[in-house]
Amino acid sequence: MRNIDVNDVIDNASFTRFHWKVLFWCTLIIIFDGYDLVIYGVVLPILMEQWNLNPYVAGLLGSSALFGMMFGAMGFGMLSDRLGRKNVIIGCVVLFSVATVINGFATTPWQFGIMRFIAGLGIGGVMPNVVSLMSEYSPARIRSTLVALMFSGYAVGGMMSAGLGIWIVPNFGWEIMFYLAIVPLLMLPFMLKYLPESVAFLMAQKRGDEARSILTEVAPHKHLSDQDVLVVPPAGNSKAPVLELFRDGRAMSTVMFWTAFFCCLLMVYALGSWLPKLMSNAGYALSSSLMFLMVLNVGAIVGAVGGGWLADRLSLRSVLVSFFILGSGSLVLLGYENPMWLLYTLVGIAGATTIGSQILLYAFVAQYYPTSIRSTGLGWASGIGRNGAIVGPMLGGTLLALALPHHLNFLALAIPGAIATVAIALVGRRFGVKNPQPEGARSLAASN
């Protein structure tokens, strides 16, 4: 009889068919998530004209889904530690898909905003849980790459939204974009069958046979027998798991993660909501303005996958600091008149280093916290960061209403990138703290 460390089996496993399965379904869910979220930036110019919205109201409508995402990320992030990641993921997919389809029937801004808030609950709940599930099952040596690759589905969904919007919105109306959210509901039977549950959750629920079956797929050459005893790190005893994020020398890093998430998500959602409108005001046609949104998301895929690849060879901290510096610089330059090829290049760099950084931030948080509080860490970082996402669309509306010179709009969006650069540089740093570093922090320090 042997004691088998579950985390050790997963960390040292070869990449198998099981990993492909987890990667495929988590990525597909994030694609649906990304489509549903970016859709507002696609239809915003039409809605402002059709409903005669001023920029302030348009900004508030854009933030309504993000209010929901804030509560969804925090609430569903913690709930999954009790109900299981798979159950929560499926529930969130149903929630945001149904709400989005109903959104297409909205006839007033109030109806639209309420349904966007409800959809946001599901969108926010999905993100930390699929990241946590993918991170849990990824071999240690390629964890950053797989999480980043999976989360690049967000940009794929954004590209689909922008690409379809170029054709559908002018010809068939904005409502069709929301009706297409029925597709995830049609995929539910397959998700229920093929998406695995968290092995740590199964062990906590005394479902050892199911956990053993999954580990056999994860590491088929490990030769686990029925006599082997599966061991997982003990969960914390605190009745308020969020307090664990501040213990054992994690307080500084937790606050810095929250700051970086706030700034990064502010830039991402300000650009996602207002980039087409800003470019339209600068004299570009609607189709050209939506093309900028597509290029933004193409850049995000390059940034996420390339950043994950670099992070596995260098460190997540150094890659993120470099990305935030590049992102701020590209946004400043976007405010000035440039040849079209250079504008597209700068938008692509902005997408790679803002949306790409958001994706890498999830991977950074997932690696930093121990398994027992990983979902809580992801949920709260994402939830606190949602305040930045809420501020982003409102900031864009305010800037537009102030009728500032074009370059000042983009300069205002670049400032959060500078703040995020400092925050990430401080993650894992300890100032006069004598307590031992947490497990995640030690591994990060070693990789830096």
N, C-alpha and C positions, 0 to 999 in steps of 0.2 A: 504494500500500500504506500502510495506517495502523496505528498501534499503538492498540488499543482497551483502555482500562482497564475491566476487568470490573466492579469495584466502582462505578465512576462510572456505568456503564450501568444497573446495578440501582438505585443511589441516586436517580437522576433519572428513572426510568421512571414512566409513568402506571400507575394501577391497572387491570389487565387481567384477562381470563378466567383466565390462568395463576395470578395471585395468588389469585383465588377458589378455584381448585383446591387450591393449597397450604394456604390457610387452612382449607378444608373438611376435608381429610384429617388435618392436624395437630390440628385441634380435635376431630375424631371420636376420634382416638387418645387425646387427653387426657381426653375424656369417659369412655372405657373405663377409663383409668387412675384417674380420680377415683372412679368407681363401685367399683372394686376396692379402693381404699384406705379409703373411708369405711364400707365394709360392716361392719367390725369394731365401730364405734360403734353400728351398728344392731342387731347381734345380741348385743352384750355383756350387756345385762340378762338375756336368756334363757339365755346360756351360764353366767353366774354362778349362776343358779338350778338349771339342769339338771345341771351338773357340780360344783356346790357349791364354786365357786371363791372364795377369799378375795381382797380387793382387791389384795394384792401380786402374787399369781399372775396375776390378770386384767391388771394393769399390764404384767407381763412378756410375756404373750401379745400384748398390743397393741403392744409394742415389737419383737416378733420380726420383723414385716414391715419395720419401720423399720431394724433392723440390716441386713437385706438391701438396703434402699434405699440405705444409706450406701455399701456396697461396690459396688452396681450403678451408682450415680451416678458414683463416681470411676473405676471400671474401664471401664465402657462409654463414659464421656465421653471418655477418652483413646483407647480402642480405635476409636472412630468416625473419629478423625483419620487412622487407617491403613486401616480397612476400608470407610469410607464411612458417612454418616449413615443412608441408606436401609436398608442391610443390617443395621445395628445396631438400628434402630427395629423392623424386621420381626421380627428375632430376639427382641427384648425383648417384643414383643406376644405372640408364641407362648409365651414362657416364663411370663409372668404369667397368661395366660389358662388354660393347661393346669394350672398349679399351683393356681389358684383353683378350677377345676372339681373337681380331686381333693380339695381342701380340704373340699368338701361331704360327702365320705365319711368324714371324721375321726370317730373314736369316743372319742379321749382327748385331753387337753390337749397331750400331747407330739406326737402326730401333727398336731394343729392348728397348733402353733407351728412345726414344721419346714416344713410346706407354706406357711405365711405368710412364713417367711424366704425360701424359694425364689421365691415370687411377688414379694416385695419387691425381689429382684435385678432382675427385669424392669421393675417399676414405676419404680425409681430410675434405671435405664438409659434409659428412654424420655424422661423429663422434660427433661434438659439437651439431648438431641439434637433433639427437636422444636422446642424454643425456639431452638436454634442455627439450624436449617433455616429456620424462619419468619423469624427476624431477618435471615438472609443474603439472602433473596429479597424482603424488604419495602423499598419506596421509603423513603428517609431521612425524608421529611416526615411520614409516618404510621407509622413503625416501632413506636413505643411503643404506639400504638393497636392495631395488628394483633397484636403479641405479647400484649398484655393481653387482647384479644378472644379470641385462640386459647386462652390459658391459662384463660379463664373457663369453658372446657369442663370443667375440674377441678370447679368448683362445680356445673355442670349434672349431672355424674356423681354428685356427692354428693347433689344433690336427688333424682335418680332412685333412688339407694340408699335414702334416707330415705322417699321417697314409696312405693316398692314395699314397703319394710319395714313400713310402717303397716298394709298390707293382707295381705302374704304371711306375715310371721313369726307373727302370732297364729293364722292360719287354716291354714297349710300347713307351718310349721316353718322354722327358720333355714337348713336345708340348701339349699332352693330358691334362696336369694339367691346362693349360690356357683355353683350349676349354670348360672345365667344368664350366667356369664362365657364360655360357649361362643360367644356372639354375635361377639366379635372374630375368632375363628377362621374363622367363616363369611365374614367380610369380607376375608380375606387375599388372595384372587385380585385383588380390586379395588385393594387397597393396592399390590400388586406392579406393577399396570399403571399406576396414575395418580399415585402418590407419586413426585416427582422426586428425583434424587440431587443432592447439593451440587455446584454448579458449580466451587467451589474444589477439591473433591476430584477431580472429573473432569479439571481442568487439571493437577493434581499427578500424575495417573495417565496423562498424555499422551493423554487421550481428548478431543482438541480438537473433533472433529466433533460429539460429543454435547453438549459445552458450548456450541458455537455454535448448535446447534438449540434448546437451552433459552433462550439469550439472545434468540433471535429471537421466542420466545413472551413473554419478559419485556418486551421493548421492540420491538414489531413495527414501529414507525416509525423505528427506528435504521438500517435498511437495511445490515446487515452483509454484507460480501461474502467470498468464499472467500480473497481476497487479504489481508484484514485480519488482523493479528496480535493475538491476545487476550493481555492482560497482567494478571497478578494479583500482589499484594504478595508478596515472597519469604517463605517460611516460615523460622522460626528454625532454626539449626543445632544447637541444644543437644540432647544425647542424653537429657536429663531435662526435658521441656517444662514441668513444674510450676515449675522454677526461674525461668522467664520471667515468672511472675506476680509475682515480687519484684524484677524488674530495671527500669531506666529510671524510677525514682521511683514504682513501683507497690506497694511493700511495705506502706506504711501503709494504702492503700485496700484491698489484698487482705485484710489482717487485719481491717479494719473490715467488709468484706463478709461474711467468715466469721462474725464476731460477730453481725451483724444477721441472717444466715441462721439461726444457732443459736437466737437468742431468738425470732425470728418462727415458726420451725417448732415450737419448744417450745409456744408458745401455740396454734398451729393444731392440732397433734395431741393436745394435752391436751384441748382443747375437742371435737375430732372424736370422741375416744374416750370422754370422760366426761361431756359435757354432758347426754345423755339420763339417765344414771344419777344425776348431781347433781340434776337437776330431779325425777327420780323420788323421790329421798330427801327432797326438799323438799315432797313431797305430791302431785305431778302424776301422772296415769295414764300408762301406757306410750305410748299413742297421742299424748297431749299432749307428752310428753317427746321423742318422735321428731319432732313438729312443730317443736320448737325447733331441732332439727338441720337441718330443711329450711329454716327461716327463716335460719339461719346461712349456708347455701349460697346462698340467694337474695340475701342481702346481699353475698356474695362476688362474685357476677356484677356487681351494681351498682358495687361498689368497684373491680373490675378494669377494667371498660369505662370507667367514669367517671374513674377514676384515670389510665388510659392516655390518655384524651382531654385531661385536664388537663395531663398530663406533656408532651404534644406542644405545648402552648401556654405552659406555665410551665417547670417542670423536674422531672425525676424525683426529685431530692433533696428539694426543698421539698414535693412531694406526699407522699413517703414519711414525712418528719418529721411532717407534719400528721396523716397516717393513724395513725402509731404513738401519738401523743399522744391522739387520739380513741379509739383501741382500748383503751389503758390505762384511760382514764376510763370507758368503757362497761362494762368488765369489773368495775371497782370498784363501780359502781352496780348491777350485776346481783346482787350479794350481798345486797341489801336488798329488803325487801318493797315491791312496786310493783304498780299495776294491771296487768292482763294485757296491755293494749295497749302500755303502756310497756315491759314486759318483752320483748315481741316486737320493739319498736323498738330496744331496747338490744342484743338478740341480733343483729338485722339490721346494726346499726352495727358490732358486734364482728366479724361475718363480713366486712363490707365492708373493714374496716381491719386485719384479721389475715390472712385468706386472700387478700384483695385485695392487701395489701402483699407477701405472698409472691410473687404473680404479678408485681407491679411490680419486685420485687427481681431476678427473672430477666431482665426487660427491661433493668434498670440495668446488671447485670453484662455482658449481651450487648453493650451499647453501649460499655461502658468498655474492654474488651479488644480488641486487633487481631484480625482474622480468623484469623490463623495459630494463635492460642492461645485462641480464643473458646470452643471446646468444652471445652478443658482448664480454663479459668477457670470456666465454668458447672458442669462436673462436680465440681471440687474445692470450690467454694462450696456446691453442693448437698450434696456428700458430707460435708463438715465440718458443715454445718447439720443433717445427719441425726442427729448426736449430740444436738442439741436435740430433734429429733423422737422419738428414743429415750427421752430423759429425760422428755418430756411425759406419755406414758401412765403411766410409773412414778411420776412426781410426783403425778398424779391419784389413782392407787391409794394412794399413801402418805398423801395428804391425807384420803382417804376413810377409811382405816384409823385415822387419828388422831382421827377423829370431831370435827373442829374445828367451830366455829360456821360457818354457811353463808357469811357475808360474808368470813371469812378465807380460805376456799378460793379465791374469786375475786380477792381482793387478792393472793394468792400468784401467780396467773396473770397479773396485771397488771404485776408488777415487771419481767419481761423486756422488755415494751414500752418502758419508760423507758430501759433499757439500749440497746435497738435505736435509739431516737431519737438518742442521743448518737453511736452508731457511724455512722449514715448521715450525720449532720451533719459528720463528719470525713472522709468519702470525698472524695478529690480534694484534700484539704488537704495542704500540704507544710510541714514544720517543719525548716528549715535544710538542705533538700535542694537542691543546686545543679544536679543533672542536669536535662536538659530533660524536660518532662512527656511521657508517652506519648501516642500519637495519640488514644486514647480519652479520656484525661484532659483533653486540650486541648479536645476537642469538648464535654465535660461542663462545663468551666469557662466556655466560651463561652455555653453554654445557661443558665448560672446567673448 
